[in-house]
Amino acid sequence: MNQAPHPPSEDELRELVRTLLPSESGDGSPGEPAIRPVVDEKTPEPERAHSTWWVGDRHVLRLAHDREQSARRLRELRLRDLVRPHVGVPVPVSRGHGEWRQGLVYTLDTALQGGAGARHKVTALGEADLAGLLTGLHAVPLRQAEAVGVPKAAPRSLETLRREARQAAKELVAADEIDAGWLRPLSEAGAAQLEVRPGTAALVHRTLSAEHLVISADGRVRGVLDWTDAVLGDPAEDIAGLARAIGSPAAVRAATLAGYGPRPCLRGLWLARCDAVLRLAALVQRFGPGESERHTLLRTELAQAWEPILLERLSDLRDEPY
């Protein structure tokens, strides 16, 4: 990868904003938008590299720091135009793009109004919004998505993930983070029953996390951000992302409204639970137990993924749609 030699200076950022928004210089003077970094609280402070910036309150400027990221950002612009008529929830609109350094792309988007998913609870109407999102993603023709550059991704092995999560759970038990019996319900036979069936691939956002869902104070979904990791693959991955972001019951209700049956819902539930265990275990292993913002966020993800759902007790996994 060709890494950017150093982050942009304030002068570079102001000049870029002047080019993109000629009437607004971006130096923070009266009547002009201030430029400030969008801080990712999930990333430990030593690892933060500011690549996303607020330009006033109406625009978001993103800077790619290598050529691979640049290609993904340009692909995202095409993909958002493709999905917008289908998904029923807002996606960012581009105001412009180009290179901020040689071979490194910038994009300027209009900001979507609302808070991150962690700030507001999704209501029943918000679940209907998410059902529309999942339905729309399933409706996007795979050939059209492939034509704009969306890659294919093989479904993950739930059995492999289960084994990894069971090992990680031992470390969390030792750190007094979880109960020893949490992963017991997912057996080897259960994992085999929830493996992906052929012909179920769809366009998948793949990072439907709390920070990528724009939720209004009334619990409606007002936007979905960051489409750079989208793939053609296992739709249960998006159910899993929603389970960690808004809780398993709400995620499963949204998926059911979208037409997904028990198998993909349960698969998404267990993907979410295993991922949540692995993510928290990796943080504890690296930094130890703690009360940092990152620890709190991952504990919240874990708790939401492990919220019980009635479907687990009722389903016999007979043939269903999707």
C-alpha positions, 0 to 999 in steps of 0.5 A: 500500500502507498501510505500518505506521508503525513496527515493534511495540514489545516491550510491544506484542508481549508484550501480543499474546502475553498475548492469544493465550496467556493463561497465557504473558505472553511477557516472558521471565521464568521459566516464560514464553516469550521473544519473539525475531525470526526472522532471515532470513539471506538478506536484507542487514542494512539491509533486514531488518524483523522481521515473524516472531517465535519465541514460546518454542520452540513458536509462531511469530508473524507480523505483516503490514506492509501490507494486501496481505500481510494478505490473503495471510496470511488466504488462507494459513490457508484454503489450509493447511486445504485442502492438509493432507489431501492433501500427506502432510507437516505444514503449520503449524497456526494457534493464532489470528489477528486485527489487531495494528494497524488493517487489519494481520493477525497469525497465530500458528502452532505451530512445526514441529520440525526444521531448515531445509533448508540444515542437513540433507541430504534422504535417500531417505525425504525424497525420498519425502516430497517426492514425496508433497507434489508428488503431493498438490499435483497432487491438490488440486482447482483449483476448491477452491483457487480458492474459497479465493482462490488466484490463477492465474499464467501460466507463465513463458516459458523463452525469455525467462528463458534470454535474461535468464540468458545476459546475467546469466551474462556478469556472473558470468563477469566476476566469476569466479563461473561458467564461460562455458559454463554456459548453452550446453546450453539452446538456443533450440530446447530452450527451445521444446521445454520450454514448458508444455503446455495443461491441466497447471496445478496448485496450486503452492507456488512458494517451496519454498526451503531456508528453507521446508522443515523437515528433520529430522536423519534427512533426513525432510521434517517440514514445509513453511512459508509458503504465502502465494505459492501459485498455480494454475499451472506445477508445474515451478516447485515442481520448480525450487524443490526443485532449488535447495533440495536439488539437481537429482538429488534434486528430479528423483527426487522429481518422478519418484516423484510421476509427473512425466515428463521434460518438466516435470522438465527444465523445472523444472531449467532454471527453477532454473538460470536463476533461480539465475544471475539471483539471484546476478547481481543480488546481485553487481551490487548489492553486488559479489562477497563472502563474506557469508551471502547470497552463500554461500547463493546460491552454494549454490543455484546449485551445487545447481541445476547438479548434473548429472542423467542425465535430460538425456542420456537423455530424448527428451521423448516424451509422458508423464503430467502 
